[in-house]
Amino acid sequence: MIPTLIVKTFIRLSFFMFSFLFPINEKKVTFASYRSEKLEGNLFYIHREFVGRELGYSYYFLFKKYDSSKFGKLYYFIHMVKASYALATSRYFIVDDFYFPIYIVKPRRGMDIIQLWHAAGAFKKFGLSTIGKSFGPSRQYLEQVKVHSNYTKVYVSSQKVIPHYAEAFGMQKEHIYPLGIPRTDLFFDDIKKQNIIEKYHFQFPTLKNKKTILYAPTFRGKSHYQEKFICPIDISLLRKMLGDDYVLLIHLHPYMNKGMYIDEQDKNFAIHIHGQFNIEELLTIADVLITDYSSIIFDYSLLCRPIAFFATDVDEYIKERDFYFEYKSFIPGPLFTETLSLGEWLKKGSADIREISTFRNEFFEYLDGKASERIVNHLLDNGNNKKDYED
């Protein structure tokens, strides 16, 4: 707890100094994330929308994954100075995940801190909803750091999930707007989707005529720390069952890319795909999605393609983190606990697309590919125009 107190004091002093020395720049937008080293996901699409309007804004980027090495910790302090300066001088400060400096300072009047949470919908619990769970923050930590405080606006996929985000962020529902998820705009752009598929076939020409299965399990462990991943699916058995007509793409969470192993005999069937394509592009490519507890099921439902669930530890996961809904009755696809039945289901190709369509309609207020446009309109209007999010 002592290191936390030191960092808190450092950030507050830096923020106070910058606030005293500099005014808010009304034309400055900062994008910040610990999740990636580059602009991607929801932040990418909002940045693109701002830039496309040619409104004369300047853009500042704070992207740095946490590194627990000695040099990494030193750089972390430097990053905190940059973050404090950006918080003190930006009109809009936009994040897509937990971002420590936000919760330490008292934001200046006249600026917005916007949360574009990286997960769509509301599936597994997060934020303050996980207090008391091994995954969640301890009450002792929350006494020192008011996690998820100070957001002025949060954007979500639908009215249905607003109560869950209000609970997770400890905020009023009135500041949560169901205008859509920016990164899902891609799924309504047929030209861009076709370009992604062509890029995939160019990079992997031998896979052109194969049915693509995407396996994307959820993150396990504590944020920012690399976790070794052991695949629960018997890849060799699945290869033998499906033959040469299928390919299995394995995409792991950024914090899980350490230690993925595929037997030599399975490498023509299973590919750990890391870095070549982002998750939105992979969902566009995939004919079938397999996951356990990942919120990408909401994104993928927009494509109305089959989804299967492979999970052997549901009860344990509920104890560790839990869900906003009863898991087995909620998921829009069959649940498997062993590879043989999964392989048989894949061979039959008997998915209930109507179930997925119903799920999609329940968790997305809009199906038009204009989430980024709505959100930027709302920001520029300072949230005064309610026609975009109320009937």
N, C-alpha and C positions, 0 to 999 in steps of 0.2 A: 504493500500500500504506500510505502514511502516514495518509491519511484513515481507513482501516480501523482502524489502531492507535489513533487518537484516539477513534473511536466505541467501540471495544472498551473502552478505559480508562474512558470516560464511563459506559457501561452497567454495567460491573463496580462502579464506585464507587457509582453510584446504587442498584444492587441490594444491595450490602453495607450501605449506610446504611438502606435500607428494611427489610432483614432484621433489622438490629440494633434498629430502632425499633418494628417491628410484628410481631405473631405471625401465623401462617397463620390465615386465616378459614375454618373448616371448612365454612362454608355459602356460599362464594363460588366462582362459576364464571366464568371469563373466556373469551370467544371472540375470536380474533384472526386477521386475514387482510390480506395486501397485495393480494389479488385483486379486492376489491370495496369499495365505500363503504357497503355495507349487509349485513345478515344474510341469507344465502341459501345454497343448496346444502346440503351435509351439516351445516353448522353450524346452519342454520335448523331442520332436522328434529330434531337433538339438543336444541337449545334448547326447541323445542316439547314434546318428550317430558319434559324436566325440569319445565317450567312446568306441564304437564298433571297432574303427580303432586302438586303443591301441597305440596312438602316444605320450604318455607321458605328456599330458596336465594336469594341475590342474584346478579344477573348483570351482568357488566362487558363492554363491547364495545370492541374496538380494530380499527377498519376504516379503512384509509387507503391508497389507491394511491400508489405512489412518484411524486413530482414532482421532476424534475431542475432546476427553476428555483431561483433564489436563495431566494425565499420558501419554496419547497417543501423545500429543504434545511434551512432554519431550523425549519420545522414538524416535519421528520423528527427533529430533536434533541428537540423537545418530546414527540413521539410515543414516543421511546425512554425518556424519563423515565416516561411513563405505563405503558409496557410493563414497565419494571424494577419499578415499584411492583406491578403486577398479578402478575408472576412471583414476587415476594417474598411476596405475601399471599393468593394464590388456592389453594384446595384442588385445583381442576381448571383447567388451562390448555389450551384446545383450539384447534388450528389445522388448516388444510386445505391448506397449501402450505409452501414455504420461509418461515421466520420468523427473521430474523437474531438477535434478542436471546436466543433459546433456546440458541443454540450458543456463547454467550459466557460464560454464568454457570454456576456449579455449583448445580443445583436444591436447594432445601431438602428435607430428609427429611420425609416426610409429605404431599407434594404429587405430583400426577400431571401430566405433560405428554403430551397425547394428540394423535396425528396421524390425522386423517381425510382422507387424501390425496384431492384433488379429482378425480382420474382413477380410474375403476373398472378392474378387471382388471390386466393387465400386457401392454402392447403396445409402444409406443416406449420406449426406455430413458430413465431419469431419475436424478437424484441421483448417487450415487457410481458408478453403472453407466456414467456418461458421462465418467469421467476419461479424458483423452487424446483426446476428441472436441472439435471446435470449439465445440459447444454446452455442454459440461460445464465444471466448475470446474477451474482449473489446480492443479497440485500445490503451487505457491508459495502460492496463496490458501488451500489446505487446511492449510498449515502455520500459518497465522494464524487461520483460522476452521474449527472442526470441524463442517462442514456436516452437518446431519441428525443430530447427536448429541443425547443427553439425552431422547429420547422414552422414556417408560415403557410406553406401550401404543400399538399401531398396529392399526387395524381394516381388514380387506380383505374381498374378495368370496368367496374360496374358498381351500381348502388348496393348490390348484395354483399360486397366485401367491406364496405365502409366501416361497419361496427368492429370488424376484426382489426383493421388498421388503426382505428381509434384506440382500441385496447393495446395493441402492440406498441404504439408510439405515445400513449398516455396523453392524447390530445382531443380536442373537440371535433365532432363529426363535421361541423360547419366549415372546417378548413381542409376537408378531404373531398376531392372532386373526381367524379367518374367520367373522365374525358378520354380514357384509353391508355394503351401502352405504346409509346413511340416506336419501339423496335418492331412491333407487329405490322407496321405500315408496309413492310416489305412483302408480306404475304398477300397483299392485294395488288401488287405490281407484277403483272404477267411477264413483261419484258425483262425485268431484273431477275425474276425467278428463272426464266429460260437462260439468261446469261450465266447464272450460278451453276445450273445443270451442265451447260457447255464447258464451263471452267473445270468442273469436276471430271467430266469425260475426257477433257484434254490432259488433265493431270494423272488420271487413272484410266487409260484407254481400254485396258483389259476388263474393266468393270462395266462397260457401257450397256451391255444387254443383261446384266444381272439385277435381281431384285435386291434393293438396299434396305438392310435392317440397321437401324441406329439404336445402340444400347447406351443410354446416358443415365447412370445412377446418380443419386443425390450425394451431396457432400457429407462426410462423416468426420466428426472431430471438432476441435476448436478453431475459430477463425484465424486466418493468417499463418497457420502452421501446416506444413506439408504432411499429408497422411499417406502411408503406404496402402495401395489398393490391391485386394485379393478378389479376383472375379468369382462370384458365386455361381455363375453359369458354367456348365461343363462345355467349353468351346469345342473340344474334340468331338464330343458326342453330337453336338448341334451340327457340326460340319458333316459328319457322317450321315446324319438324318436328312439334311437339306441338299447335299451334293453341290455341284458346280454352278447351279443357277442362282445362288444367293451369295451376298457378301455381308459380313457383320462389321459395321463401323463402331468402334468403341470411343466414346467421348467422355472424358472425365472432367470434373470440376477443376478449376485452376489450382485449388489447394490439394488435389488428389493425384496429380500427374507423376508422382514419385513411385517407382517400383512396379509399374505395369509390365507383366511378363506374358508373352504368347509363345507357345511351343512352335518350334521350327516347322513341324508338319502342318500347322494350322495357319501359317502366315499368308497363304494365298486366299484364305477364307476370312480371317479376322485381321482388322487393321486398327491399331491404336492411332486415331487421327487427332493430331495435336498441333495447332498453329496454322495449318493450311486453310482452314475454314472456321468461321465463328459459328456459334450455336444456331443463330437464325438461318445461316446458309445450310447447315447440316440438316435442319428440320425441313428445309425446302427440298433437299436432295432425297430424304428418306421416304421409302414406301411404307415402312412400319416403324413405330417407336416402341422401344422397350425401356421401362424405367422402374423405379421402386417407389420413391417418395418425392420426385422432383416436380417443381412447379412448371416445368416446361410443358407439361400436359395441357395447360391452358393455351399456350402459344400454338402448340401443334393441333389443338382442336379446331383452330381456324382453318386448317387445311382439310378437315374432315377425312382424315386417313386413320387406319387402324392403330390402336394403342393397346399394348399388353403390359402387365405389371408382374415383375419378378421380385418377390420379397419373402425372405425366410425368417425375418426377425421383427414382425409387426408389433408384437406385444412388448418386446424390448425397446423398440423405437418409441412407442407411446410413453413408456416410462422415462426415456431419455429426453424426448422433445414434445411429443403429442401432436394432434391435428385439430383443426378447427371444426372438422366434420368427422363422423364415424367412417373410418377408412374403407372398410370392405363394401359398404353400401354406397359410398361416394364415388369411387373410381369409375371412369367411363370405359371399362374394358375388363377382360378376365384377369384373375390373379393366379399366378403359378408359383410353386415353391420348389419344383424340380425341373430339370432340363427336358426330360422325355416328353412330358405333357406340353411344354412350351413348343418343342419342335413339331409335335403333331398338330398343334393349333396353327403354326406358321405354314405348314404344308397344306392344310385344308383351306386356309385363307377365308375363314368364315367370321369376319368381324361385323359387329352391329353398328353401322355408320349412323343410324338414326339416334342411337344412344349418345354418340359423340356430338352430333349436331345439336341435340337438346342441351347437353353440357355446355357447349359453346355459347348458345343463345342465353343461357342462364348467367354466364360470367363475363359477357361482353355487352356493354351498353350500345356500342356502335360496331358495325361490320362494313367499314368503308375505306380503311387505310388512311384516315386523316387525323389520327391522334396527335401527331406532332403539330399539325396546323392548329388544331383546337387549343392545345396547351399553350403554344406561343401567343395565340390570340388572347387567351385568358391572362397570361402574364403581362402582356403589353397593356391590356385593359385594366390591370391591377385587380382582377377578380370581380369587377363591378357588373359585367354583363353576364347574367345568369341563364341566358337563353341556350347556351351551349351545354348546360348540364342539368337543366330542369325542364320538365314537360310544361 
